[in-house]
Amino acid sequence: MFPAIGLVVLLLMVFGGFVITGGALEPVLHAIPHEMLIIGGASVGALIIGNSTKELKALGAGLGKVFKGPTYKKQDFLDVIFLVSRLMKTLRTDGPIALEPHVEDPFNSAIFAEYPRLLKDKALIHLIADTLRLVVVSSGTLDVHAVEEVVDHSLKTHHHAVMQPVTTLSTLSDSLPALGIVAAVLGVVKTMGAIDKPPVILGGMIGSALVGTFLGVLLAYGMVGPLASRLKQVLDADTAIYNVVKQIIIASLHGHPQPLVIEAARSGIAHANQPGFAEVFDGLRGK
């Protein structure tokens, strides 16, 4: 919602301020379609040159996230704490054999099935299942620090993958002012070809050319750059749930008491989504 509101405010302030200060919108509006054809077309071409189909699809999905906001809310963080804590309790009380069917086929597990929203995130489910599978197949003989190192590597790989759309948008933002100059230069070339025209016509042609520079800068710093920044905020917020999984597993494997495990899980959650200690503790007692 806020990105859409921001775009409206941006356009109103830029073009409204231009009109209020005595500018005429007609020449600008007349030039925008032609300049946008060059700048927009060049931007699309640059995106195709620099990215694979997979990355372009990720970019489209990322733009959707900008307007939808973070996927995970407070209840989702509670659910992941409850889910992983139950799995660790199964390991601790019933042993690796009892846990094995749940981590081998999490999508058909009775425990995982209680959290359908979490099951939609396959990367999250695989992080939980794959990490605990290591513990199961080793019968609990793995060094906890080795498990933590594996989890950290998985989180780093995942973070790099999900942040790719941010990199793509940032690169596009950096290139847009230059593409605006390209459009402006072409406008100047066109103007020079009509140098014998009256000054009124030449002035209009030069003004149209300058609109290209204006659009390039506006798109870069007023739209695409802020979109990249917002997307990073959203993705960072969503990846926090992966760190919650890590903290619960590692703290449990270290044999820490439950209050410390809870605090390890809560510590990495932003205040807006952070459940209270009593809320988590009471919820776990009912599991």
Secondary structure by P-SEA (a helix, b strand, c coil): caaaaaaaaaaaaaaaaaaaacccaaaaaaaaaaaaaaaaaaaaaaaaacccaaaaaaaaaaaaaaaacccccaaaaaaaaaaaaaaaaaaacccccccccccccccccaaaaacccccccaaaaaaaaaaaaaaaaacccccaaaaaaaaaaaaaaaaaaaaaaaaaaaaaaaaaaaaaaaaaaaaaaaaaaaccccaaaaaaaaaaaaaaaaaaaaaacccaaaaaaaaaaaaaaaaaaaaaaaaaaaaaaacccaaaaaaaaaccccccccccaaaaaaaaaac
